[in-house]
Amino acid sequence: MSVSEIVLSQSTSDDLPSRVQVAAKPRTFACPACGGTVLVRTGGRALTAVCSSCSTIIDITNKNFEIIEKAQSAERPTLLPLGARGKLDGIVWEIVGYMLKTDATGTYPWDEYLLFNPYHGYRFLSHEAGHWTLSRVLKRDLTDPKVRPRVRLDGNDYKIFLQGAAIVRHVQGEFYWRARVGEYWQTTEYISPPYILSIEENDSEINFSLGRYVPRADVIKAFSPQAYLPMSSGVGANQPSPFEGRVLRLWLWTLGAIVAAFLIQFSLASGMHERRAYADTVLFNAVDKDRTYATQPFELQQSGAVEIKGYAPVDNDWVELSLTLVEENTNTEHTSVMPIEYYHGQDSDGYWSEGQQTETTYFSMIPQGSYRLLVDADSGAFTRFGSTTVKLEVIEGIAYPSNLLMALALLLIPPIVQSWRKGYFERQRWSKSDFKPDGSRGDSDDT
């Protein structure tokens, strides 16, 4: 076994004793502090109960109903009312207890509701910043409870997420243990969304629980259809990513579309052959700078991409050509600009050069027909030499990849955007963690 991971094996049975389970009968008794009526919903299973009138915590296993803790702070309103019943995971639960917990600083509070079903035992429904988790206590066999970067449970890997403290600040209702305000637990949490594995430990015991993320809508439907529950804020520790699985499927679909695009391009290209439709060398004079040169008509026999090549013997000079391809019958125009420049020299670093004497431009999706090429030229040579020559070639039937490249770019946008969104979602999740996703502490370079 790797030193960086531990394996937790656990029983899948519920947390009630193995004896035959029967429905608990509610009972009442008088509060020893104020005389108010205390309702116990779970019958003989509860060890403590809180008086709803004076908030005194009472040991109900003692025949004299011994007071564990006198009147804590006044009973506080809860998002979900005690006594409410609702169905989660196909089981009807009753809310029998409530705790308010915080971290050691008191900065980060969260709610824990104790749920009860006489045939399925207890569950915990926790709430923090609009995120809900339904948990159950595990019967486990863990020989090495040390904090590890990851643990393994039922075939799932859980990464360490938080390590800190949980302090009970307020209690209401009844509990199957001797609950009291001020209870302190050292906590460690591991996540494998939508699941969270929690370890709570104090001087006398250690508890393990496994939780699953519950959508807010499910909680409303189960317990509080008329009440407002706060919307979720940020990303919950074990909140499942809405992009999980979808991004991989999108990339696979995109890969298939790219292969199909290449096959289509290859099929179209195989039916074409390159042909030089026009070639000529043109002398441009400075006096013709503002005049448009028109070539002789030439025929394009294939529909598709057209390549225009230009060559000028520039030497530490430049030529710029404005090109217009015009269809003779419809006067349809396609325009482009072709700059040709070439510079070279010697400096302290040695010989250098920039540019070239040959350039190429493309027109895509040109139908066959009769065309002329209109050229407007400008050049630095007009000042120095008064003229310059340019060789022009028009080639049809080429496999111009621009349409394919554009299609590929469009196809790649959705998976790239979704991948970024998935990464951003995870960064929000782990921004709340004490540890990096690889299991190391966020404030340390130790591995």
C-alpha positions as CSV (number, residue, x, y, z in Angstrom):
1,M,0.0,0.0,0.0
2,S,1.3,3.5,-0.9
3,V,2.4,5.6,2.1
4,S,0.3,8.4,0.6
5,E,-3.0,6.7,0.8
6,I,-5.1,4.6,3.2
7,V,-8.0,2.3,2.5
8,L,-11.2,2.5,4.5
9,S,-13.5,-0.5,4.5
10,Q,-16.9,-0.1,5.9
11,S,-20.1,-1.9,6.5
12,T,-23.1,-0.9,4.4
13,S,-25.6,-1.5,7.1
14,D,-27.4,1.4,8.8
15,D,-26.3,2.8,12.1
16,L,-29.1,1.3,14.2
17,P,-28.4,-1.8,16.2
18,S,-28.9,-5.1,14.5
19,R,-31.9,-6.0,16.6
20,V,-35.3,-5.9,15.1
21,Q,-36.2,-2.3,14.5
22,V,-39.7,-1.1,15.3
23,A,-41.3,2.3,15.0
24,A,-40.5,4.6,18.0
25,K,-43.4,5.9,20.0
26,P,-43.2,9.7,20.8
27,R,-43.3,10.5,24.5
28,T,-43.4,13.7,26.6
29,F,-42.1,14.8,30.0
30,A,-41.9,17.9,32.0
31,C,-38.7,20.0,31.7
32,P,-36.9,19.9,35.1
33,A,-35.9,23.6,34.6
34,C,-39.0,25.4,33.6
35,G,-41.8,22.7,33.7
36,G,-42.5,23.0,30.1
37,T,-43.5,20.0,28.0
38,V,-40.6,18.3,26.2
39,L,-41.5,16.1,23.2
40,V,-39.2,13.1,22.4
41,R,-39.9,11.9,18.9
42,T,-37.5,9.0,18.8
43,G,-38.7,7.2,21.9
44,G,-36.0,5.3,23.8
45,R,-33.3,5.9,21.3
46,A,-32.5,9.5,22.3
47,L,-30.0,10.3,25.1
48,T,-30.5,14.0,25.3
49,A,-33.3,16.4,24.4
50,V,-33.6,20.2,24.4
51,C,-36.5,22.0,26.0
52,S,-38.2,24.2,23.4
53,S,-39.3,26.6,26.1
54,C,-36.1,27.3,28.0
55,S,-33.4,25.7,25.8
56,T,-32.1,23.5,28.7
57,I,-30.3,20.4,27.5
58,I,-31.6,17.4,29.4
59,D,-30.3,13.8,29.9
60,I,-33.4,11.7,29.3
61,T,-31.7,8.4,30.2
62,N,-31.8,9.6,33.8
63,K,-35.1,8.9,35.5
64,N,-34.9,12.3,37.1
65,F,-34.2,13.9,33.8
66,E,-30.9,15.4,34.9
67,I,-30.0,18.8,33.5
68,I,-26.8,18.6,31.4
69,E,-26.6,22.3,30.5
70,K,-28.9,25.0,31.7
71,A,-30.6,27.4,29.5
72,Q,-28.3,28.1,26.5
73,S,-29.1,31.0,24.2
74,A,-32.8,31.3,23.3
75,E,-34.1,28.9,20.7
76,R,-33.2,30.2,17.2
77,P,-35.2,30.0,14.0
78,T,-34.0,27.3,11.6
79,L,-34.3,27.0,7.9
80,L,-36.0,23.6,8.3
81,P,-38.5,23.2,11.2
82,L,-38.0,20.5,13.8
83,G,-40.7,17.8,13.4
84,A,-40.9,18.3,9.6
85,R,-41.1,15.1,7.6
86,G,-39.8,14.7,4.0
87,K,-38.6,12.1,1.6
88,L,-34.9,11.8,0.6
89,D,-33.5,8.8,-1.3
90,G,-36.9,7.3,-1.2
91,I,-37.1,7.3,2.6
92,V,-39.3,9.4,4.8
93,W,-37.2,11.2,7.4
94,E,-38.3,13.4,10.4
95,I,-36.1,16.3,11.6
96,V,-35.6,15.6,15.3
97,G,-32.5,17.7,16.1
98,Y,-30.6,20.8,15.0
99,M,-27.0,22.0,15.7
100,L,-25.3,25.2,14.7
101,K,-21.5,24.6,14.3
102,T,-18.6,26.9,13.4
103,D,-14.9,26.6,12.9
104,A,-12.6,27.5,15.7
105,T,-12.7,31.2,14.8
106,G,-16.4,31.3,14.6
107,T,-16.1,32.9,11.1
108,Y,-17.6,30.0,9.1
109,P,-21.0,28.7,10.4
110,W,-23.0,25.7,9.1
111,D,-26.2,23.9,10.1
112,E,-26.6,20.2,10.9
113,Y,-30.1,18.7,11.1
114,L,-30.5,15.2,12.6
115,L,-32.9,13.1,10.7
116,F,-34.6,10.0,12.0
117,N,-36.5,7.0,10.5
118,P,-37.4,4.1,12.8
119,Y,-36.4,1.5,10.2
120,H,-33.3,3.2,8.8
121,G,-31.8,5.0,11.7
122,Y,-30.2,8.4,11.7
123,R,-28.9,10.7,9.0
124,F,-27.3,14.2,9.1
125,L,-28.5,16.9,6.7
126,S,-25.9,19.7,6.7
127,H,-26.2,23.1,5.2
128,E,-23.5,25.7,4.4
129,A,-23.9,28.7,2.0
130,G,-26.8,27.2,0.2
131,H,-25.2,23.8,-0.3
132,W,-26.8,20.6,1.3
133,T,-25.2,17.2,2.1
134,L,-27.0,14.1,3.4
135,S,-24.6,12.0,5.5
136,R,-24.6,8.8,7.5
137,V,-22.2,7.4,10.1
138,L,-20.0,4.6,8.9
139,K,-19.1,1.4,10.6
140,R,-15.5,1.2,9.6
141,D,-12.2,-0.6,10.1
142,L,-9.4,2.0,9.9
143,T,-6.1,0.9,11.3
144,D,-4.2,4.1,10.4
145,P,-6.3,7.3,10.9
146,K,-3.4,9.6,10.1
147,V,-4.1,12.5,7.7
148,R,-3.2,11.4,4.2
149,P,-3.4,13.1,0.8
150,R,-6.1,10.7,-0.3
151,V,-8.1,7.7,1.0
152,R,-10.0,5.0,-0.9
153,L,-13.5,3.9,-0.2
154,D,-15.7,1.5,-2.2
155,G,-13.5,1.9,-5.2
156,N,-13.6,5.8,-5.1
157,D,-10.5,7.9,-4.5
158,Y,-11.1,10.8,-2.0
159,K,-8.7,13.8,-2.0
160,I,-8.1,15.7,1.2
161,F,-9.9,19.0,1.2
162,L,-10.1,20.5,4.7
163,Q,-8.6,20.0,8.1
164,G,-9.7,22.1,11.1
165,A,-12.2,22.2,14.0
166,A,-15.9,22.0,14.5
167,I,-17.4,23.6,17.6
168,V,-21.1,23.2,18.6
169,R,-22.6,26.7,19.2
170,H,-26.3,25.8,19.6
171,V,-28.5,22.7,19.9
172,Q,-32.2,22.1,19.6
173,G,-34.3,19.0,19.6
174,E,-33.1,15.5,20.6
175,F,-30.0,13.5,20.0
176,Y,-28.8,9.9,20.3
177,W,-25.6,11.1,22.1
178,R,-25.1,13.5,25.0
179,A,-25.0,16.7,22.9
180,R,-23.9,19.9,24.5
181,V,-22.9,23.4,23.5
182,G,-19.1,23.8,23.3
183,E,-18.4,20.3,22.0
184,Y,-15.1,20.4,20.2
185,W,-14.1,18.1,17.3
186,Q,-11.0,18.0,15.2
187,T,-12.2,17.5,11.6
188,T,-10.7,16.2,8.4
189,E,-12.7,16.1,5.1
190,Y,-12.0,14.2,1.9
191,I,-14.0,14.7,-1.3
192,S,-14.9,12.7,-4.3
193,P,-17.8,14.8,-5.7
194,P,-20.7,14.3,-5.1
195,Y,-19.4,12.5,-2.0
196,I,-17.6,13.7,1.1
197,L,-15.9,11.6,3.7
198,S,-15.7,13.3,7.1
199,I,-13.6,12.3,10.1
200,E,-14.4,13.9,13.5
201,E,-12.2,13.2,16.4
202,N,-11.9,14.3,20.1
203,D,-10.1,12.9,23.1
204,S,-12.5,10.0,23.6
205,E,-13.7,8.9,20.2
206,I,-13.4,9.1,16.4
207,N,-16.4,9.1,14.0
208,F,-16.5,8.6,10.2
209,S,-19.4,9.7,8.0
210,L,-20.0,9.6,4.3
211,G,-22.1,12.3,2.7
212,R,-23.7,12.9,-0.7
213,Y,-24.5,16.3,-2.2
214,V,-28.2,17.0,-2.3
215,P,-29.6,19.7,-4.7
216,R,-31.4,22.6,-3.0
217,A,-34.5,21.8,-5.0
218,D,-34.7,18.3,-3.5
219,V,-34.5,19.7,0.1
220,I,-37.3,22.2,-0.7
221,K,-39.4,19.4,-2.2
222,A,-38.8,17.2,0.8
223,F,-39.1,19.4,3.8
224,S,-40.0,23.0,3.0
225,P,-42.1,23.5,-0.1
226,Q,-43.5,26.8,1.1
227,A,-40.4,28.3,2.7
228,Y,-37.5,30.1,1.1
229,L,-34.1,28.5,1.3
230,P,-31.0,30.6,0.4
231,M,-29.5,30.1,-3.0
232,S,-26.2,28.5,-3.2
233,S,-23.1,30.7,-3.0
234,G,-19.9,29.7,-4.8
235,V,-19.0,26.1,-5.3
236,G,-19.7,23.5,-2.6
237,A,-16.8,21.3,-1.4
238,N,-18.6,18.1,-2.8
239,Q,-20.8,19.8,-5.3
240,P,-20.8,17.8,-8.5
241,S,-19.4,19.6,-11.5
242,P,-22.0,20.3,-14.2
243,F,-19.2,19.8,-16.7
244,E,-18.1,16.4,-15.6
245,G,-18.4,13.9,-18.4
246,R,-19.8,16.5,-20.8
247,V,-16.5,18.0,-21.6
248,L,-15.0,14.6,-22.6
249,R,-18.0,13.8,-24.7
250,L,-17.8,17.2,-26.4
251,W,-14.1,16.6,-27.2
252,L,-14.8,13.2,-28.6
253,W,-17.6,14.7,-30.8
254,T,-15.3,17.5,-31.9
255,L,-12.6,15.0,-32.8
256,G,-15.1,13.0,-34.9
257,A,-16.2,16.3,-36.6
258,I,-12.6,17.2,-37.4
259,V,-11.9,13.8,-38.9
260,A,-15.0,14.2,-41.0
261,A,-13.9,17.7,-42.1
262,F,-10.5,16.4,-43.2
263,L,-12.2,13.6,-45.2
264,I,-14.5,16.0,-46.9
265,Q,-11.5,18.3,-47.7
266,F,-9.5,15.4,-49.1
267,S,-12.5,14.2,-51.2
268,L,-12.9,17.7,-52.7
269,A,-9.2,18.1,-53.3
270,S,-8.9,14.7,-55.0
271,G,-11.4,15.9,-57.7
272,M,-9.3,19.0,-58.6
273,H,-6.0,19.6,-60.4
274,E,-3.8,22.6,-60.3
275,R,-3.7,24.7,-63.5
276,R,-2.0,28.0,-64.3
277,A,-4.8,30.2,-65.7
278,Y,-2.8,33.3,-66.3
279,A,0.9,34.5,-66.1
280,D,2.5,37.7,-67.1
281,T,5.3,40.2,-66.2
282,V,4.1,43.7,-65.8
283,L,6.2,46.9,-65.8
284,F,4.8,49.5,-63.5
285,N,6.1,53.1,-63.9
286,A,6.0,56.0,-61.5
287,V,3.8,58.0,-63.9
288,D,1.3,55.1,-63.8
289,K,1.1,55.1,-60.0
290,D,-2.5,56.2,-59.9
291,R,-3.6,54.1,-62.8
292,T,-5.2,50.6,-62.6
293,Y,-3.6,47.9,-64.7
294,A,-6.0,45.3,-66.2
295,T,-4.8,42.0,-67.4
296,Q,-6.1,40.2,-70.5
297,P,-9.2,38.0,-69.8
298,F,-8.5,34.5,-68.7
299,E,-10.7,31.5,-68.0
300,L,-11.2,29.7,-64.6
301,Q,-12.3,26.2,-65.5
302,Q,-12.8,25.0,-61.9
303,S,-14.8,26.4,-59.0
304,G,-12.9,26.7,-55.8
305,A,-9.9,28.4,-54.4
306,V,-7.6,30.6,-56.6
307,E,-4.0,31.4,-55.8
308,I,-2.2,34.5,-57.0
309,K,1.6,34.6,-56.8
310,G,3.6,37.8,-57.1
311,Y,7.3,38.2,-57.6
312,A,9.2,41.5,-57.6
313,P,13.0,41.9,-57.7
314,V,13.0,44.3,-54.7
315,D,16.3,44.8,-52.9
316,N,16.1,46.8,-49.7
317,D,12.8,48.0,-51.1
318,W,9.1,47.3,-51.3
319,V,6.1,47.0,-53.6
320,E,2.5,46.9,-52.6
321,L,-0.2,45.6,-55.0
322,S,-3.9,46.1,-54.6
323,L,-5.6,43.2,-56.4
324,T,-9.1,42.9,-57.6
325,L,-10.4,39.7,-59.3
326,V,-13.4,40.6,-61.5
327,E,-15.8,38.3,-63.2
328,E,-16.4,39.6,-66.8
329,N,-20.1,38.9,-67.1
330,T,-21.4,39.7,-63.6
331,N,-18.7,42.2,-62.5
332,T,-18.4,40.3,-59.2
333,E,-15.3,41.5,-57.4
334,H,-12.9,39.8,-55.0
335,T,-10.2,42.0,-53.5
336,S,-6.9,41.5,-51.6
337,V,-3.6,43.4,-50.9
338,M,-0.2,41.8,-51.6
339,P,2.8,43.5,-49.9
340,I,6.2,42.4,-51.2
341,E,9.3,43.6,-49.4
342,Y,12.8,42.4,-48.9
343,Y,15.5,44.0,-46.7
344,H,19.0,42.8,-45.7
345,G,22.2,44.1,-44.3
346,Q,25.1,43.8,-41.9
347,D,25.3,44.9,-38.3
348,S,27.3,44.1,-35.1
349,D,25.5,40.8,-34.8
350,G,26.3,39.8,-38.4
351,Y,24.2,39.4,-41.6
352,W,20.4,39.8,-41.3
353,S,17.5,39.7,-43.7
354,E,13.8,40.3,-43.5
355,G,10.9,39.6,-45.9
356,Q,11.1,38.0,-49.3
357,Q,10.7,38.8,-53.0
358,T,7.8,36.4,-53.5
359,E,4.3,36.6,-51.9
360,T,1.1,34.7,-52.3
361,T,-2.5,35.5,-51.7
362,Y,-5.7,33.4,-52.0
363,F,-9.3,33.9,-53.1
364,S,-11.6,31.2,-51.8
365,M,-14.9,29.9,-53.3
366,I,-14.4,31.4,-56.8
367,P,-16.8,30.1,-59.4
368,Q,-15.6,29.1,-62.8
369,G,-15.9,31.8,-65.5
370,S,-14.1,34.5,-67.4
371,Y,-12.0,36.9,-65.3
372,R,-9.6,39.9,-65.3
373,L,-7.1,40.9,-62.7
374,L,-7.0,44.6,-61.8
375,V,-3.8,45.8,-60.2
376,D,-2.9,49.1,-58.5
377,A,0.8,49.3,-57.6
378,D,2.9,51.5,-55.4
379,S,6.6,51.1,-54.7
380,G,9.6,52.7,-53.1
381,A,11.4,52.0,-56.4
382,F,9.3,54.6,-58.1
383,T,11.3,57.2,-56.3
384,R,14.7,55.6,-56.7
385,F,14.4,54.1,-60.2
386,G,11.1,55.3,-61.7
387,S,9.7,51.9,-62.3
388,T,9.6,48.3,-61.1
389,T,8.5,44.9,-62.6
390,V,6.2,42.4,-61.1
391,K,5.5,38.9,-62.3
392,L,2.0,37.7,-61.7
393,E,0.5,34.2,-61.8
394,V,-3.1,33.0,-61.3
395,I,-3.4,29.3,-60.4
396,E,-6.7,27.5,-60.0
397,G,-7.6,24.1,-58.7
398,I,-5.6,24.3,-55.5
399,A,-6.4,22.7,-52.2
400,Y,-6.7,25.9,-50.2
401,P,-7.0,25.0,-46.5
402,S,-8.6,28.3,-45.3
403,N,-12.2,26.9,-45.2
404,L,-10.9,23.8,-43.4
405,L,-8.9,25.9,-40.9
406,M,-11.9,28.1,-40.3
407,A,-14.1,25.1,-39.7
408,L,-11.6,23.6,-37.3
409,A,-11.4,26.9,-35.4
410,L,-15.2,27.0,-35.1
411,L,-15.3,23.3,-34.0
412,L,-12.7,23.8,-31.3
413,I,-14.3,26.8,-29.7
414,P,-17.1,24.9,-27.8
415,P,-14.8,22.3,-26.1
416,I,-12.1,24.9,-25.3
417,V,-14.7,27.1,-23.7
418,Q,-16.3,24.2,-21.8
419,S,-12.8,23.0,-20.6
420,W,-12.1,26.5,-19.3
421,R,-15.4,26.7,-17.5
422,K,-14.8,23.2,-16.0
423,G,-11.3,24.4,-14.8
424,Y,-12.8,27.6,-13.4
425,F,-15.4,25.6,-11.5
426,E,-12.8,23.4,-9.9
427,R,-10.6,26.4,-9.1
428,Q,-13.5,27.9,-7.2
429,R,-14.0,24.7,-5.3
430,W,-10.4,24.3,-4.3
431,S,-10.0,28.0,-3.4
432,K,-11.8,27.1,-0.2
433,S,-9.5,24.2,0.6
434,D,-6.4,24.1,2.8
435,F,-4.9,21.8,0.3
436,K,-4.0,21.8,-3.4
437,P,-5.7,19.2,-5.6
438,D,-2.6,17.0,-5.5
439,G,-3.0,16.8,-1.7
440,S,-0.3,19.3,-0.7
441,R,-1.0,22.2,1.5
442,G,-1.9,25.4,-0.4
443,D,0.5,27.5,1.6
444,S,3.5,25.2,1.3
445,D,5.8,23.9,-1.4
446,D,6.2,20.5,0.4
447,T,5.2,17.5,-1.6
